[in-house]
Amino acid sequence: MGKLKLIIGNKNYSSWSFRPWIALKVKRIEFIEELSPFDFTAGNPDFAKFSPSKKVPVLQDNDLTVWESLAILEYLAECFPEAGLWPEDRADRAWARAIANEMHGGFMSLRSECPMNMRRAVRAIPISEATGRDVQRIVDIWRECLEHSGGPFLFGDFTNADAMFAPVVNRIAVYELSDDPDIIRYSEAMMKLPAWQEWEAAGKAEPWTVEEEEV
Ligand SMILES: N[C@@H](CCC(=O)N[C@@H](CS)C(=O)NCC(=O)O)C(=O)O
């Protein structure tokens, strides 16, 4: 294995890029980062040069290209078994994978109504019933995991499950979607991570504004 390179989009908005990035940082896995900003109206033609899906994130390991955030997290877990990217216990591991997949394929309403935005001032907005149901399901998932593990992260230590939900932590905070004390405690633990702080500061300092993402 050579030096890993992670190609990401705008830190302020690219929720899918945030997932493998925060996992790599929290687990102190060395990697080179390359940011290729996206432009929603025209798309970024550069993405086609390195990404089979023309989307970010993409992980390059020498000649190997891995795309799709969850596939990247799985690859990292295989390459770095000592990092504990999935829980050690087999049942917990299955559970963590189930909720990571639920996140990857679901919560469309929340994702489209409340885009991740690291620099957004905290302000509630009216949300649809469908988004309310998405939030309730996420609250239930997190509470069940935290009750079982005791926290501070979903399965005790930080795992890929937390990485997959990291952008939702931002959405719940900036759109004021939950005042449940367990959810606030978990969100604070996530947002206090030095890796989180590093990403957020970089996102806030970016020059690009994507109107479609400003709700
Ligand atoms: N299912 C993909 C989603 C990737 C994705 O939608 N990435 C967005 C940025 S957050 C993107 O590249 N958008 C550019 C475009 O659609 O042109 C994953 O998990 O990585």
The ligand as a MOL file (V3000), in Angstrom:
LIG
                    3D

  0  0  0     0  0            999 V3000
M  V30 BEGIN CTAB
M  V30 COUNTS 20 19 0 0 0
M  V30 BEGIN ATOM
M  V30 1 N -23.1950 7.8200 -3.0350 0
M  V30 2 C -22.0590 8.6960 -3.2070 0
M  V30 3 C -22.5410 10.1260 -3.2780 0
M  V30 4 C -21.4540 11.0800 -3.7320 0
M  V30 5 C -21.9810 12.4750 -4.0580 0
M  V30 6 O -23.1690 12.6620 -4.3380 0
M  V30 7 N -21.0620 13.4600 -4.0290 0
M  V30 8 C -21.4120 14.8250 -4.3660 0
M  V30 9 C -20.6930 15.8040 -3.4440 0
M  V30 10 S -21.2100 15.6440 -1.7560 0
M  V30 11 C -20.8810 15.1490 -5.7650 0
M  V30 12 O -19.8290 14.6990 -6.1470 0
M  V30 13 N -21.6300 15.9680 -6.5000 0
M  V30 14 C -21.2090 16.4460 -7.7710 0
M  V30 15 C -22.1830 16.1900 -8.8430 0
M  V30 16 O -23.1870 15.4950 -8.5810 0
M  V30 17 O -21.9080 16.6710 -9.9580 0
M  V30 18 C -21.0630 8.4570 -2.0660 0
M  V30 19 O -21.4530 7.8380 -1.0680 0
M  V30 20 O -19.8790 8.8300 -2.1720 0
M  V30 END ATOM
M  V30 BEGIN BOND
M  V30 1 1 1 2
M  V30 2 1 2 3
M  V30 3 1 2 18
M  V30 4 1 3 4
M  V30 5 1 4 5
M  V30 6 2 5 6
M  V30 7 1 5 7
M  V30 8 1 7 8
M  V30 9 1 8 9
M  V30 10 1 8 11
M  V30 11 1 9 10
M  V30 12 2 11 12
M  V30 13 1 11 13
M  V30 14 1 13 14
M  V30 15 1 14 15
M  V30 16 2 15 16
M  V30 17 1 15 17
M  V30 18 2 18 19
M  V30 19 1 18 20
M  V30 END BOND
M  V30 END CTAB
M  END
